[in-house]
């Protein structure tokens, strides 16, 4: 999982503009931040920001020649966040072994069912990287009862959307359908999950599509940077070093037999978890599920262990040379944390302040102050094991090195002193405020519950989120920064025109620099 992080917050009306040089004319523009930064008095010398409750006639008088101009802040005073509880859900085990979780959401007639099966891309054989993603895609390309066209037509008659996908930690299949047709749609989902036929021609088509996608990815600097960054941070044996959908070499070798074998190994609905969310009034969900998915299947338990080892060589700067590029795609980071990390909420606040939303330190410096980029973003990609921490930005080629130096300086600064109270409060308010907006539809609720299942988190995790975030202190943020942002261990990947910045990069002495040509697919490591 990008989303807009900034909510416009218009500052105020300019009431009494004057400066030390004398009165302004009525038609002269006043230099204020129209982007909504409430810290105007920190940015523009000679500005006083006052609230409506503080305002007096003298505060908003006509032009003065002996003082600052005043800005009347007409925004409403912030109130306490409204109480919110994540929708309640119930968990139980059925006779066939399946775990069923239901979330009754009255008034939401579009139901979503998601079947979550343990084991995903991270536990596939390295030599067959990409086979789990291909298996998921092929599951909806025909069953033993219907070909791909007939399957699509059956779903359309129900007004249903059926899909399957593979992530790092799980294989999932789901359906979205109006509640009046849920029973039939659930039967169709079970057909897709239990009896896919994996037609040879469909597997061949999916393989070619994936190979073409990999070729296209090489023409996109953003995707190229992501791939090289993963290869740079993680050891070759670690699944996280590879693209989720496999590499050119491994995908080209995938056969129908391998796809069928992965399905047989991973797909056991009766030892999986089915989540159903929506308006469930009058629906006997337990009986419908038991009927659709039947008896237990005899499969071996999936070994969920895998390595997240990092590269053992020293931190490095890797440049992928793309002559003629107008911009440089930059990635900075290292191995991060797993989702189950105890200080999860402090890390969420930390990242929001550092680079997780529009008003972050990184974006303020590199976009607003320097004008180097349209936007810069940081993220902890938390998986079952330790996913990457990464800073992402695209900058003008001529400022590549300057932007990198500034970003590295911010990486060091965030762990050197507690964050300011205003930064802390803004980040906490933002995270607490947007949290309920993420769960307005049944699929969003089901997906959030699926996250608890995949990461083996307690059922009250989502209810604890807002109070836990609101309780994060500046000291907790500092401890999280010092523990989980490690400037000395970062790897840097730059995809751009090396000829225009390599000399400056080496002169900056930021670390060992390695330049690689952006060769054809056959030159790419696996």
Secondary structure, 3 states (H helix, E strand, C coil): CCCCCCCCCCCCEEEECEECCEECCCCCCCCCCCCCCCCHHHHCCCEEEEECCCCCCCCCCCCCCCCCEEEEECCCCCCCCCCCCCCCCEEEECCCCCEEEEEECCCCCEEEEEEEEECCHHHCCHHHCCHHHHHHHHHCCEECCCEHHHHHHHHHHHCCEEEEEECCCEEEEEEEEEHHHHHHHHHHHHHHHHCECCCHHHHHHHHHHHHHHHHHHHCCHHHHHHHHHHHHHECCCCHHHCCCCCCHHHHHCCCHHHHHHHHHHHCCHHHCEEEEEECCCCCCHHHHHHHHHCCCCCCCCCCCCCCCCECCCCCCEEEEECCCCCEEEEEEEEECCCCCCCCHHHHHHHHHHHHHCCCCHHHHHHHHHCCCEEEEEEEECCCCCCCEEEEEEEEEHHHHHHHHHHHHHHHHHCCCCCCCHHHHHHHHHHHHHHHHHHHCCHHHHHHHHHHHHHCCCCCCHHHHHHHHHHCCCHHHHHHHHHHHCCHHHCEEEEEECHHHCHHHHHHCCCCCEEEEECCCHHHCCC
